[in-house]
Amino acid sequence: MSRRQLVPGVEVVAVPGRGLAVRTADGEFLAVRTADARGDALLARLAGAATAPGDEELGRVVRAFEEAGYLADGPRQPAWPAARRNIRLLGAPVITGPLAAHLTALGADPHTAPAATAPGTPPVETADLLDGDPAAVVWCADGPVPGGLWDAADRLPEHGVAWLRCHREGWQAYVEPLAAAPGDVTSADVRARRLAATPAHRELAAYWRGPRTSGAPVRLTVPAAALLAALLADDLSRWATGAPDEAGLPARRRLRSVDLRTLTVTEHPVLPVPDVAPMPGKDG
């Protein structure tokens, strides 16, 4: 039977002249009041080693660590459930390629397919996306998303299929929250919230609708594509294994923007648009 030890990211350090301190998973330092407990015995116990029974003061300090959530039964990587292994990846190969590699390493079974986005192509239907019985569908667009492109995919959660997506607008990329159940944030919700949040809503709507005139195209660098793939893979892994949210905004209520020049990630809260609220028109 494994002994409880410090959780990953939590460490204890001996501070000269001040005793022990805990560095939390968030990077904060907290003083440890050990009273009569021996410091070396406490450090050994926190590392998972057996200690002599009957030391009440040591037991008190260890219980305090447990109550604070700093001890666990040992590092365990939750297995990817078989029922959620089938992941369908659509869109830009520059992102879906590294994403597939991440998912395979995590225990999923990703399948990549091109996305029909050319002008004149029949719109994608929900039934098309459900073909092959995927547990989740991920769509990565290396450019702005035309209105209506993701409408069918927004209905995937109604069929018990998780829906995750990202797209690029110039040097900014957006990783939208994973939607896994009715009532989660869809791409239509994100578009409506973004239009409502900017005074340039008419310009943004026109940008999405196109056409757009540009010079040399923005090309995703290998590090930028790897970052987007890593963010998507982490979201999928947490959904599949039921891992809890870490510090910050809840994963299903979080829009992340990525500056592709500096690889800076910024989180924004986003909520579903209530059914009673009218959705903004395409022209804002």
Phi, psi and omega in degrees: 000129182286146178269149179292141181216175181301137179289156178304135179096347178255130182223154178243135182230144176272122181260120182307124177078359184228003178084213185261152176221148177258131168261115184284171179296340178268004177088010179268152178251132179234136178287146178250121178266100185272348183052240184267002179287137179288132182298319182293323178293322179295316180298319178296318180294320180292336178276358177100004181279156176285143178233163182296134179289160174092359179274095186294321181293320176297318178299323179297315181293320179297319178297324177296321176296319180296315182295331178279354180082021183264356180240146177215174183279014180114151182295129177224128177269112182298137181285147177287120183298140182300325183291346182242018184282329185283105183243127179260126182248127180236151171108213191294120179299334181298336177257316184293334178298300178295330178296317178299321179295317178299313184295321178298317179296331181276350177110004178272175180233081184281148177229121182265147178209148177290153177256131181280101182234000183292148178303139180087351178285135178303142181297147179289134178261157179301322180298325178296319182288334180277351181299131183092000176055055178286152173277334179209150175237131178239131181236122182244114182254124178270059181164177178297152182262118178297150178303133177090346184299322185257013181300315181294320180294331179298342180268000181300318180302333177294340179257012179078018181249130179288150187225118183226144184205159173212158177206167182242139172232098185063233180271008178247135174244152182233125174255111185275159183292146177291133176250123184235352182211155175306135183099349174284169184284124178260175177295325177296322177297316181297316180298316180296317180293321180293320177296320182289337186269352184239140174291343179265042185293326178293319179294319180295318178297320179294323179297315178297319185288324182074177001285163181235139177258130180215167177265236178297134184289150172282128179243132179294126175283164178300314178298321181294316179296322179295322179295313179299318179297321180293319179297316179295317181296321179294318178299316181294319181296318179294322176295314186294319185265352182074022180295142182289157175294144173273192179299148180112196183285149176301141186301327182272004178229034187227122171257126180250129174255139183239121173281111186287349177277322183247353184060033176273131181253128179238133180262142177229134176289143178215138182238156174297151174276123181302149181300332183282346182271132177291140178281136178301144178289169182298332181267011179079000000 
